[in-house]
Amino acid sequence: MSFKEELQNRVNHIEEVISAFLPEETGYQKTVLEAMNYSVMAGGKRLRPMLMEECFKLFGGQGEIIKPFMAALEMIHNYSLVHDDLPAMDNDEYRRGRKTTWTVYGDGMAVLAGDGLLNLAYETAAKGFDMVKDADGYRRMAGAMQILGRKAGVYGMIGGQTADIEAEDGKSLLTEEVLLFIHENKTAALIQAAMMIGAILAGAGEEDVALMERVAYNIGIAFQIQDDILDVTSTTEVLGKPVGSDEKNHKLTYVTLKGLDASRCEVERLSKEAMKILADLQRKEGNIANAFLIELVESLITREK
């Protein structure tokens, strides 16, 4: 089976996992539930839950406990996209080839949909407590919940978004250091959550969890730089969202600071370092070789959308 076929099989599997945890569209709050489901089921690469499950496998994880966290992280990721697209933020009307949530349901309902997804994410992840039966299981669950909260919060994604907004508004000077802080927290933090939670729930030790955090940092920075590259070089038809929005919004990116060639080199450097760490971990006694995970990370270098 080719990598492309394996990838699609995993996406299909993740879609099923997510769907199982989405709310039924009933009651007086039906509209916000519809908006939430519209947002989450808009498609996408499902990269974060995929990385989470593959890291769970790498460290020998078994059972269903990973599934609520896969769904929860995708809810958090999609709530952030719903809010990013709002007129007060990036003011985008299309994402993944279709109308954004606020253009369909209005910006007020989109705000509520994002809020709803964030709250539902923690409700969903907490379902994992019903699946553990011993002290070690509860310890792993607690550790996973702590990482999910921190990486999505003010010391993670929201912190990165704050720095991003202030840089765009001219309230702070956007240096390379600030830009990397934004990328580390706005983009890499949720990838770190994915890979670290997968490792923790599988029973990985602190040293290996720290290595996964480093790998995810590299992947996240490389992924965001590649996103900046595509905003300059791709088309709306290929990307599924408007290109040139960074320039339209006068947004400074790694590409505007370093140029296209240097940006491409940095993507490759970060990705190769991440793959080396993953390759070393696969050779470690007790871990299970996962060739798909290596190829998935490598594919991020040359992705076109």
C-alpha positions as MATLAB code, in Angstrom:
seq = 'MSFKEELQNRVNHIEEVISAFLPEETGYQKTVLEAMNYSVMAGGKRLRPMLMEECFKLFGGQGEIIKPFMAALEMIHNYSLVHDDLPAMDNDEYRRGRKTTWTVYGDGMAVLAGDGLLNLAYETAAKGFDMVKDADGYRRMAGAMQILGRKAGVYGMIGGQTADIEAEDGKSLLTEEVLLFIHENKTAALIQAAMMIGAILAGAGEEDVALMERVAYNIGIAFQIQDDILDVTSTTEVLGKPVGSDEKNHKLTYVTLKGLDASRCEVERLSKEAMKILADLQRKEGNIANAFLIELVESLITREK';
ca = [
       0.000    0.000    0.000;
       1.367    3.433   -0.951;
       1.925    6.238    1.550;
      -0.911    8.192   -0.047;
      -3.309    5.278    0.469;
      -2.151    4.748    4.050;
      -2.601    8.451    4.706;
      -6.148    8.438    3.367;
      -7.008    5.356    5.431;
      -5.837    7.122    8.560;
      -7.764   10.271    7.688;
     -10.917    8.176    7.211;
     -10.311    6.485   10.558;
      -9.805    9.837   12.304;
     -12.983   11.233   10.741;
     -14.879    8.320   12.310;
     -13.242    8.914   15.695;
     -14.097   12.617   15.647;
     -17.666   12.033   14.480;
     -18.296    9.707   17.406;
     -17.659   12.550   19.867;
     -19.517   15.361   18.098;
     -22.797   16.623   19.604;
     -26.264   15.832   18.292;
     -27.824   18.916   16.676;
     -30.915   19.268   18.837;
     -32.455   21.588   21.411;
     -32.624   25.370   21.699;
     -28.833   25.463   21.183;
     -29.176   23.604   17.860;
     -27.714   26.443   15.769;
     -24.453   26.644   17.690;
     -24.159   22.847   17.597;
     -24.637   22.925   13.821;
     -21.944   25.606   13.539;
     -19.575   23.563   15.711;
     -20.066   20.436   13.625;
     -19.801   22.431   10.384;
     -16.437   23.735   11.556;
     -14.977   20.426   12.686;
     -16.197   18.378    9.728;
     -14.918   20.787    7.100;
     -12.159   18.344    6.198;
      -8.469   19.046    6.500;
      -5.310   17.013    6.945;
      -6.182   15.817   10.488;
      -2.456   16.105   11.144;
      -2.628   16.583   14.916;
      -4.779   13.559   15.833;
      -2.811   11.547   13.298;
       0.513   12.435   14.917;
      -0.985   11.715   18.336;
      -2.095    8.215   17.382;
       1.146    7.398   15.553;
       3.208    8.444   18.586;
       0.914    6.347   20.780;
       1.736    3.382   18.543;
       5.465    4.193   18.542;
       5.633    3.782   22.315;
       3.519    0.627   22.314;
       0.204    2.176   23.314;
      -2.892   -0.009   23.223;
      -6.603    0.486   23.797;
      -9.176    3.203   23.195;
      -7.896    5.858   25.607;
      -6.195    7.794   22.818;
      -9.458    8.386   20.917;
     -11.099   11.054   23.127;
      -7.843   13.007   23.080;
      -7.621   12.760   19.301;
     -11.109   14.228   18.995;
     -10.482   16.833   21.694;
      -7.324   18.167   20.076;
      -9.035   18.487   16.705;
     -11.866   20.406   18.382;
      -9.341   22.814   19.875;
      -7.545   23.201   16.550;
     -10.795   23.929   14.738;
     -12.052   26.378   17.349;
      -8.849   28.340   16.782;
      -9.472   28.352   13.025;
     -13.057   29.550   13.494;
     -11.793   32.482   15.557;
      -8.817   33.143   13.242;
     -11.173   33.565   10.282;
     -13.358   36.171   12.029;
     -13.486   39.754   10.700;
     -11.720   40.935   13.866;
      -8.828   38.549   13.169;
      -7.823   37.479    9.627;
     -11.191   38.279    7.994;
     -11.109   35.205    5.710;
     -14.230   34.065    3.873;
     -12.959   30.674    2.668;
     -11.149   27.779    4.311;
     -10.569   24.299    2.893;
     -12.443   25.291   -0.238;
     -15.720   26.340    1.391;
     -17.244   29.260    3.274;
     -15.829   29.908    6.737;
     -18.070   29.472    9.761;
     -18.699   33.171   10.363;
     -19.762   33.772    6.756;
     -22.378   31.000    7.065;
     -23.631   31.533   10.621;
     -22.603   35.144   11.366;
     -19.657   36.326   13.414;
     -21.515   36.216   16.743;
     -22.524   32.581   16.313;
     -19.017   31.752   15.099;
     -17.584   33.135   18.340;
     -19.971   30.908   20.288;
     -19.139   27.917   18.094;
     -15.454   28.375   18.860;
     -16.192   28.722   22.566;
     -18.392   25.645   22.411;
     -15.694   23.558   20.738;
     -13.098   24.583   23.308;
     -15.330   23.566   26.210;
     -16.438   20.378   24.484;
     -12.791   19.451   23.903;
     -12.090   19.172   27.628;
     -15.367   17.358   28.266;
     -14.342   14.894   25.566;
     -10.763   14.379   26.754;
     -12.009   13.795   30.311;
     -13.935   10.755   29.066;
     -10.571    9.015   29.176;
     -10.832    8.858   32.977;
     -13.627    6.317   32.533;
     -11.230    4.062   30.618;
      -8.471    3.716   33.249;
      -8.495    1.318   36.168;
      -5.286    1.852   38.146;
      -3.103    4.565   39.624;
      -0.693    4.547   36.682;
      -3.566    5.068   34.267;
      -4.867    8.024   36.281;
      -1.340    9.494   36.389;
      -1.060    9.291   32.603;
      -4.504   10.830   32.171;
      -3.664   13.703   34.500;
      -0.415   14.360   32.647;
      -2.189   14.334   29.284;
      -4.871   16.737   30.535;
      -2.225   19.136   31.875;
      -0.408   19.200   28.546;
      -3.648   19.710   26.615;
      -4.590   22.693   28.785;
      -1.172   24.333   28.800;
      -0.335   23.942   25.114;
      -3.747   25.332   24.086;
      -3.722   28.181   26.584;
      -1.973   31.450   27.374;
       1.403   29.687   27.690;
       0.821   27.993   24.341;
      -1.434   28.711   21.369;
      -3.275   31.721   22.819;
       0.029   33.241   23.921;
       1.305   32.934   20.367;
      -1.858   34.476   18.973;
      -1.495   37.394   21.398;
       2.040   38.135   20.235;
       0.895   37.793   16.629;
      -1.919   40.336   17.019;
       0.290   42.831   18.820;
       2.982   42.530   16.157;
       0.402   43.083   13.413;
      -0.982   46.123   15.247;
       2.500   47.584   15.576;
       2.482   47.347   19.369;
       5.698   45.319   19.302;
       8.653   45.062   16.935;
       8.504   41.807   14.990;
      12.029   40.424   15.222;
      13.074   36.892   14.316;
      12.899   36.023   18.032;
       9.309   37.250   18.322;
       8.318   35.537   15.079;
       9.704   32.201   16.312;
       7.847   32.685   19.593;
       4.646   33.185   17.614;
       5.272   30.091   15.490;
       6.307   27.988   18.502;
       3.149   28.822   20.404;
       0.534   29.569   17.757;
       1.359   26.550   15.585;
       3.854   24.168   17.201;
       2.157   24.042   20.610;
      -0.780   21.918   19.442;
       1.564   19.604   17.537;
       3.597   19.281   20.733;
       0.392   18.462   22.596;
      -0.422   15.778   20.035;
       2.930   14.008   20.145;
       3.503   14.386   23.881;
       0.011   13.151   24.782;
       0.427   10.169   22.468;
       3.692    9.296   24.214;
       2.372    9.862   27.747;
      -0.781    7.797   27.290;
       1.354    4.957   25.901;
       3.543    5.017   29.021;
       6.676    6.762   27.704;
       9.161    8.113   30.257;
       9.905   11.789   30.896;
      13.040   11.810   28.718;
      11.206   10.407   25.710;
       8.267   12.780   26.214;
      10.763   15.669   26.210;
      12.219   14.370   22.942;
       8.739   14.303   21.431;
       8.275   17.914   22.509;
      11.465   18.818   20.630;
      10.449   16.855   17.539;
       7.065   18.557   17.552;
       8.678   21.984   17.913;
      10.686   21.345   14.756;
       7.672   20.015   12.885;
       5.512   22.940   13.989;
       8.017   25.624   13.002;
       8.704   23.899    9.682;
       4.968   23.489    9.053;
       4.286   27.185    9.683;
       7.179   28.371    7.554;
       5.930   26.112    4.777;
       2.473   27.644    5.232;
       4.028   31.086    4.781;
       5.810   29.863    1.662;
       2.576   28.497    0.194;
       0.787   31.781    0.862;
       3.270   33.347   -1.574;
       3.723   30.566   -4.125;
       0.443   28.585   -4.263;
      -3.046   29.290   -5.644;
      -6.467   29.448   -4.012;
      -7.567   26.373   -6.007;
      -4.673   24.255   -4.695;
      -4.580   25.625   -1.158;
      -8.335   25.723   -0.560;
      -8.139   29.195    0.996;
      -7.170   32.654   -0.245;
      -3.477   33.125   -1.019;
      -1.705   36.404   -0.532;
      -3.673   37.053    2.677;
      -0.439   37.685    4.595;
       0.492   40.497    2.219;
      -3.090   41.794    2.141;
      -3.109   42.012    5.934;
       0.418   43.519    5.986;
       1.540   40.500    7.958;
       5.259   39.902    8.447;
       6.264   36.259    8.087;
       9.437   34.176    8.048;
       9.397   34.536    4.257;
       9.301   38.348    4.403;
      12.123   38.355    6.957;
      14.380   35.714    5.398;
      13.219   35.255    1.804;
      11.936   32.157    0.020;
      15.239   30.293   -0.396;
      16.298   30.664    3.237;
      12.808   29.714    4.365;
      12.864   26.522    2.301;
      16.288   25.613    3.695;
      15.049   26.101    7.260;
      12.037   23.858    6.631;
      14.348   21.124    5.410;
      16.817   21.524    8.308;
      14.145   21.370   10.977;
      12.427   18.404    9.377;
      15.639   16.377    9.014;
      16.527   16.970   12.669;
      13.048   15.834   13.712;
      13.300   12.700   11.578;
      16.675   11.783   13.085;
      15.272   11.932   16.617;
      12.288    9.825   15.550;
      14.565    7.293   13.846;
      16.662    6.987   17.025;
      13.533    6.482   19.120;
      12.337    3.707   16.816;
      15.550    1.796   17.470;
      15.121    2.102   21.231;
      14.309   -1.133   23.036;
      10.616   -1.490   23.802;
       9.450    0.910   21.099;
       7.732   -0.178   17.894;
       9.095    0.888   14.508;
       6.689    3.218   12.717;
       7.785    3.904    9.152;
       4.548    5.763    8.435;
       5.338    8.358   11.107;
       8.732    9.082    9.535;
       7.207    9.423    6.080;
       4.423   11.627    7.431;
       6.932   14.082    8.904;
       8.997   14.030    5.716;
       5.907   14.759    3.613;
       5.417   18.052    5.443;
       8.512   19.439    3.706;
       7.088   19.148    0.220;
       3.356   19.584    0.931;
       1.469   21.796   -1.528;
      -1.583   22.560    0.619;
];
